[in-house]
Amino acid sequence: MIFKGIEVLFFMLGILSTIGTFSVVYYYKKIHFSIPVLLTICLGVFLLVFSVAWSVSSMLEGEPRAASMGMVVFGIPSLILIVLGRRLALKPSKKSK
């Protein structure tokens, strides 16, 4: 067998972080949102990648409870931060009115 569990994990993390980085840069160039919004979205993407890494590594070690708790503790706040950052980025500014 060429690939075991940890190699697939790092490959998946590389793909996920590349997609996250390119999508943040694309929307930053398209919408031009502020730095706090950018930091909120970047923190959400980082937490999403971290929650996937935590859960997959916990499952590889045979700890399904730690994997599910990692998704709850890190995954849900990451989704909240990404959605909050998106709402703040798409919110019309007071200067444009």
N, C-alpha and C positions, 0 to 999 in steps of 0.2 A: 504494500500500500504506500503510495507516494505521499499523500496528505493525511495527516492525523487531525485531531480536533483543534489544536492550537494554531496550526498553519491556516486552517480555514477561518478561524477567528480573526487572525491578523489580516487576512485577505479581505474579509468582510468589513473590518474596521477601516481599512484603507479605502475601500469603495465608498463606504458611508461618509467618511470624513471628506473625501474628494467631492462627492455630490453636495454635501452640506456647504463646503467652502465655495464651490462654484455657484451654488444657488444664492448664497448671501451676497457674493460679489455682483452677480447679475442683477439682483433686485436693488442693490445699493446704487449701481450705475443707472438703473431704469427709474427709480423713484426719488433718489437723493434724500434719504431720511437723515435724521440727526444722529450724533454720536451716542447719546444714551440709548436710543432705539437700536442702533447697531450693536452695542454691547449687550443689550437684553437678548437679541436674537442669537448672537454668538454664544452667549452663556447657555441658552436653550439648546443649541446644536451640540455644544460640548457635553452638556448633561445627557443628551440623547445618545451620543456615541459612548459615553461612560456607562450608561445604564445597559446598553447592549453588551459591552465588554464585561461588565459585572455579571450579568445574567448568564451569558454563554460560558464564561469561565467557571461560574458556580455549578452549572449543569455538568460541565466536564469533570468537575471534582466530585460529583455525586451529591450535591446539596441543593435539591429543588426548592426548599423553603427559602434559602438565601437568594436564589435566583428570582423567585416571585416577589420577595420583599425588596430586592434591588430595583425591580421594575416599578414597584409602588413608590418607593422612597425617591428614586432618581428619575424614573420615566415620566410619571405624572407631572412633577414640577417642570421638567423640560418641555413637555407639551404646552403647559400653561404659559411658560416664558416665551415660547415661539409664537403662540397665538396672541399673547399680549403685545409682543413686539410687532407683529403684523398689523394688529389693530391700530397701534400707535403710528406705524409707518403710513398707513392708508388714511389716517385721520386728517381732514383738511386743516391746514394751518390758519391761524387768525390773520396772518399777513396777506394771504391771498384774497381775503374778502374785501 
